[in-house]
Amino acid sequence: MRADNRLTDGAPMRPLACERCTAQVLVRKSSCQQTSVQWNGRAVALCAEHEGAGAAFEGCGSLRDTIREATLRGTIALVDEGGAGRQRT
């Protein structure tokens, strides 16, 4: 999977693997409240929480935790009012 380098809101999407099941998705954290996640077929197949959920799947709690931790560590940049792509400190 390659990183999406289009600058739709100032920061590209970055690959991130779930710490639980290793499903790799593309992520952009635009604010504390807004996260964009792009799934592919392989990630859906690997996701432990997606299995059996079918059309009712509303997201993965383990992936949400992984994204939260990656944002806190600075692995995923948090885009804020101060500048696009700036890492939160």
N, C-alpha and C positions, 0 to 999 in steps of 0.2 A: 504494500500500500504506500502510495507516495503522498506527501503533504500537499494540501491544497494551498497554493500560493496566491490565489485571488484575494484581493484586499477589499472584501465587501463591507467590512465595518472597521477596517484599520488593522486587523490582525488575521493572519492565515490560520486555517485549521491545522492542527498538529496530531500526529498519531499518538495513541495512548492505549496500552494494554491493561485490561482489567486485572487487578491483583488476585482475584478469585479463580477465574477460568481462563485467563490469558487472551480472551477475545480482543482483537485490536480494532479500534474505531478511530475516526477523526473527530477532534474536539476543538471548539473555540469557546472560551469563557469570556463573554462580552461584559458581564457585570456579576455582582454577587447573586443576583436573581435570574440571570439569563445565561443558559448554556446551550450551545448547538452541538449535536452529536450526529455524525453520519455513519450509519451502519452499512455493512456489506453482507453478502450471503454467508461468507465464512464466519464472520463475527456472530451472526444470528445463530449459526449451527453450533458454535462453541459456547454460547451464553448459557450458563447453568440455570438462570432464572427464566429464560425464554422458553426452554423446553416444556412443552405441554400447555403453554399459555395461549398459543394460537393468536387469533385476532384480538384477544383481550389484553395482550402485552402492552403495558403502559410505561415500560422502562425497567431498568435493572438497578436495584438498590446497591448491589456490590459495585457496579460501575459508577454510580453516583458517589459512593464513598471514595473510590479510586480517584475520581476527578477532583473531589474536595481536597484530598490529601496532596495531589499533584499541584493544585493551585496554591496551597499553603507552603509547599516546598519550593515553589517557583518553577516547577517543570512545565506547567501550563501557565502562560501569561494571562493576567487579568487585565482586560481593557477597561480603563476607567476614564473619568472626565479629564484627567491630567495628561493623557496622551495614549495614542494607539499602541498596543502591544507592550506597554510598560509592565514590568513585573511588579506585583504587589509586595510591599515590604512590611 
